[in-house]
Amino acid sequence: MARGWESKSVEDQVAAAEAAKETHAQARLSAAERKKETERQSLRLSRTQIMNRLNASTNPQYRRQLESALRHLEDRLREIDSND
């Protein structure tokens, strides 16, 4: 049991270090770049959520809605990436 807690603590420390690194890197970005990166991360999170729902869904109508939403998100991500 102690080993499980120890590895969880290490995972937490690694996650905290990565979050601090990301925050530090974002501090060097301009306001417009930060806004774009925030939007990109939000779209990626939404895409992941839709993919999970799509994988779990069996209702054809709901799947079509999710697929439409997914296409919209991917189009928006491509638009953001092409403006870089």
Order of alpha helices (4+ residues) and beta strands (2+ residues): alpha-alpha-alpha
